[in-house]
């Protein structure tokens, strides 16, 4: 008697193992025994397929020996129940058609498994399945819902060009290197609490339904290159104890949203997400994304830190990260300052729309920095490094940075006004000695303070009746720096005094 519960061969026992030939341990099976298993299995399979009363083929708990496989292109008419099944060798379901549905709940694939071109007409259930080796679902079609909840892919998995015409549920699944390139999700895609232990690729992937990456963890690089998201997209981290352990994209992960298209950006949400190594180059409509909250951006600046995007950080390096090979680098030929400025502009508009002016100010600085570095002569990039360095530091935008940090620092104009009035005070005190040098010990303090007072009055447009060229220059500088101060102060109040 077979001790396995509800065994279809309960009346049979194989070699006093306590189990039938389907459920007994196959570790020490000889080739002769394997042949016997195959004969018994296909006999049972054909009987069940032909029996009109039988609605499903019960393979629950079967243990398949090594060298066993299904023929390519098989068409299964009825529901296949492979729950708790163990496959001990490579398995092929290439071009198989599952007309009645299939259930692999808690099954174990100890060898490679290939579902390339397979068609799942009804439900496909892979809950709690363990894939110990490579799993291929290349060009597979899921006509109804596909369930992969809590499945474990311990090796690479390939879903390239797969078509999920129903819902795709991967909640709490773990991947170790996966590829969803050109995959089409026709309805909702659930990736909540998924763990991507290695690289994940979503190149040119189409998400037509609600897409959920809440509390998902990416340990390595992830690419969303050229993908399209058409309905609601959400990425929520779970900040329970501290940021480093409970965020979506972890320390070593690179995130690539290049050329991505959010068709309904107002329904896209990034909450408690680490985007410090995320690229948004050529990403569309990020200015209309519904929610950026508790985002960890990259930072720039030695003394005054500002939020920055990874695309700018990369331009500071002589080598750039290659998406396909996370730990290899290549020389940056053309630094895309113009396109990075566009990203900053869109992020600034997004944050201003949500009345988050302080962070918007950081993105405005980033935008202006990219414009400053994008120096051109007669419409062409200046490739000579020395000329490029000089040009980017003497342009009008460069002086705007030096005078008021692009209107974001009201203290700088004050420092400049102090220096200007002090310099002109020395000139008014003794024009003859201004260019030859002063004897500090010979300066009359009272007369010098009077000259400084005159300089301050001139700066603030209260000059003496006599007009000289020096007074004219100081008045021009006064108008400029007072305007910069007022502009920066206005920005400060607009931010709420932060």
Beta strands, then each sheet from edge to edge (+ up, - down):
strand 1: 56-58
strand 2: 63-64
strand 3: 75-76
strand 4: 79-81
strand 5: 86-87
strand 6: 91-92
strand 7: 97-98
strand 8: 102-103
strand 9: 108-109
strand 10: 113-114
strand 11: 119-120
strand 12: 124-125
strand 13: 130-131
strand 14: 135-136
strand 15: 141-142
strand 16: 146-147
strand 17: 152-153
strand 18: 157-158
strand 19: 163-164
strand 20: 168-169
strand 21: 174-175
strand 22: 178-179
strand 23: 184-185
strand 24: 189-190
strand 25: 195-196
strand 26: 200-201
strand 27: 206-207
strand 28: 211-212
strand 29: 217-218
strand 30: 222-223
strand 31: 228-229
strand 32: 233-236
strand 33: 255-256
strand 34: 261-262
strand 35: 268-271
strand 36: 278-279
strand 37: 291-293
strand 38: 298-300
strand 39: 306-308
strand 40: 319-322
strand 41: 325-331
strand 42: 376-377
strand 43: 380-381
sheet 1: 1+ 4+ 8+ 12+ 16+ 20+ 24+ 28+ 32+ 35+ 37+
sheet 2: 2+ 5+ 9+ 13+ 17+
sheet 3: 3+ 7+ 11+ 15+ 19+ 23+ 27+ 31+ 34+
sheet 4: 6+ 10+ 14+ 18+ 22+ 26+ 30+ 33+ 36+
sheet 5: 21+ 25+ 29+
sheet 6: 38+ 39-
sheet 7: 40+ 41-
sheet 8: 42+ 43-
end
